[in-house]
Amino acid sequence: MLPLHLRPPLLAGVAMAHIGGAEMLFMLRQSTFGFYRNRFDREAMPFFINASRKRHSTQMQLI
């Protein structure tokens, strides 16, 4: 179970990734290393596949 004090920052991070779309996930992937990158790739691949079918947001929209 996640401690209560970690829930708001985690939800904020999820919201930022959701709003940022595939570009945000790609930037997060670039910041992930080793075993965690493999795990990130495995978990995020469905989102990358779905995003490739949709219109992409621009990098300026993320700033």
Summary of the structure (lengths in Angstrom):
residues: 63
radius of gyration: 12.9
end to end distance: 32.6
largest distance: 36.7
contacts: 130
relative contact order: 0.14
helix: 81%
strand: 0%
